[in-house]
Amino acid sequence: MEIRTRFLGSSRRSGFSSALVLSLFSSATVAGNLEQGVTDPPIASPKRFGSDVSAFYLGLSGGYATSGTDRFGLTTPGGTFEIGELDLNGNYGGVRGGWRGVLPAMGGRDYVYGFELGYDFSGLDDDVMTDIGSVTITGSSEISDVLSVRFRNGLTNKSGTVLYFVTVGYVQGDIKTTSSLTSGATTQLFEDSGTRDGFSASIGAEHSLSENWSITGEYEYVQFDSDRVEFSNGFSTKSTPRYRGLRFGLNYTF
């Protein structure tokens, strides 16, 4: 009886020990599987501009132009009359695409350079009016459909995620100049339209958001060539349209 009691006691202790060991092994296995199954979600981190030695990109941009001065005077057989100063302003936007290359620079920065082709759908305009005797004279100017080719270059910050750049370039746009003479109930309208060349310059920054996407912001100045516009009534005016604008955009790099 005593031997059986000892045997049963020993068997119970042995069985309890075996169960405890199996339980520990099972817990360790489950814990191992849990640790193996838990992973951090992927995070889209900004990309260094210098990670691509050569890259192409496409983008959209838009902005608002103001402080566009163009003095309007009217030359007639009887003399030249000052009508006023045009303040060209309005919204503009369009598409762009370009290529950029990268060279290492001092201090862990990168020098980024390239060329950009852009096309803006714009409607920048203004008009002025004055009275000369009994005649009311109105002058106006409008800029639309601007094509640009720009050289773009600058330096990144040390992390390589922000590019500070300047641009210079050639622009070509459609310029419409209008003059009207109103005397009593009669109005005569004279108009001249044509394509004109010019130049642009800007300063701005581009911030990388992810592997492919980036946003841009820049302040730009655009001026077209000065030209003497001849109206069909023999009157003429000298036109030099220009404007300053703040532009924002979104680029996708391939």
C-alpha positions, 0 to 999 in steps of 0.5 A: 500500500505504501509502495503504491502510494509512493508510485502514484505520488511520483507518477502525479509529480512526473505527469505535472512536470511533463505538462508544465514542460509542454506548456512552456514549449507551447508558449514559446512556440506561440510567442515565436510565431507572434513575434514572427508575424508582427511586421511594421507597415511600409512607410513612404519616405522622401527620396533623395534627388541624388539617388537618380543620376538622370531622371525624367519628370512630368507635372502640373502647375498653376498660379496667379500673376499680378504687378504686370505693367505695360504703359499704354500710350496712343500715337496719332497724327496730332501727337502722342497721348498717355492713356494709362498703365496696364496692370496685367493679372489673372490665373494661369496653369498648364503642363510641364515636363523635363529632364534633370541630372545630378552631380555631387557637391560640397557638404553632402549636398547635390547639384541638380541641373536640367531643362524643362518644357512648359505650356500655360493656358493663361488669360492675363489682361487689363484695360485703361481708359481716359478722356481726351476732349469729347473722345473716350479712349480705351486701351487693353492688353492680353497674354495667352498660351505661353510656351516656355523652355527653361534651364533649371539648376540648384542645390539640395539640402543635406538630407537631399529631400529639398531642392533650392533652384533658380531658372532662366528661360525663353518664352513665347506667347500670344499678345493681343492689343486693343484700342477703342475710340468712343464719341457719343454713341459711336465706338470704333474698335481696333485690334492687333494680335500676334506671337511674341518672344520673351524671357523668364526668370524664377526662384523656388524650391522643390520638396520630395514627398515619396519615391516618385512625387514632389511639390514645387513653389516658385516666384517668377518674372516674365517679360515679352519683347517690346513692339510697336503695334500699328492699328488700321486707323493709322494710330499706334502704341508701344507694347511691352507686356510683363508680369510677376507670378507665384506658381505651385506645382506637382511633379511625378518622376519616372 
